[in-house]
Amino acid sequence: IIEKSVRNLESVGFAVKLGKNIRAAHGGYAGSVAQRLADLHDMFLDNEVKAIWTARGGSGCTALLPHVRYPLI
């Protein structure tokens, strides 16, 4: 599903950059809190990234909130 999503976004002109941990798994989540947080911070630190489009979201993203480096945003 990741590859199809990338193809769809690229077909309408977006350049796609995937997080290092895109295929990580931890319990029912897409990686540990540390892995997901590292990917989020990496994207905010990358000057080439103009937008962040999450693959999914929900209860797992609330665990990131206390650890987000908000000055990066």
C-alpha positions in Angstrom: 0.0 0.0 0.0 3.0 2.3 0.6 4.2 1.9 -2.9 0.7 2.6 -4.4 0.3 5.7 -2.3 3.7 7.0 -3.4 2.9 6.3 -7.1 -0.4 8.2 -6.7 1.2 11.2 -5.1 4.0 11.3 -7.6 1.5 11.0 -10.5 0.0 14.4 -9.5 3.4 16.0 -9.2 4.5 15.6 -5.6 8.0 14.5 -4.8 7.8 11.9 -2.0 10.3 11.4 0.8 9.6 8.5 3.1 10.7 8.3 6.7 13.5 6.0 7.7 11.1 4.0 9.8 8.2 3.8 7.4 8.1 0.0 7.6 8.8 -0.3 11.3 6.3 -2.1 13.5 5.8 -2.0 17.2 2.7 -3.7 18.6 -0.2 -2.3 16.6 1.7 0.8 15.6 4.0 1.8 12.8 7.1 1.7 15.0 7.9 2.7 18.5 7.3 6.2 19.8 11.0 7.0 19.4 11.0 5.8 15.8 7.9 7.7 14.8 9.2 10.8 16.6 12.6 10.5 14.9 10.9 10.4 11.4 8.7 13.4 12.3 11.6 15.5 13.6 13.8 14.5 10.6 11.1 15.8 8.2 10.9 19.1 10.0 14.7 19.4 10.0 14.9 18.8 6.2 14.7 22.1 4.3 13.5 20.2 1.1 10.4 19.0 2.9 7.5 21.4 2.3 4.7 19.3 3.7 4.2 16.3 5.8 1.5 13.8 4.8 0.9 11.0 7.3 0.1 7.6 6.1 -2.5 7.2 8.9 -3.2 8.6 12.3 -5.2 8.1 15.4 -4.6 7.1 19.0 -0.9 6.3 18.4 -0.1 9.9 17.4 -1.1 11.2 20.8 1.8 9.4 22.4 4.1 11.7 20.4 2.7 15.0 21.6 4.7 15.3 24.9 7.9 14.6 23.0 7.6 16.7 19.9 10.3 19.4 19.6 7.8 22.2 18.9 10.4 24.8 18.0 11.2 22.7 14.9 7.7 23.3 13.6 
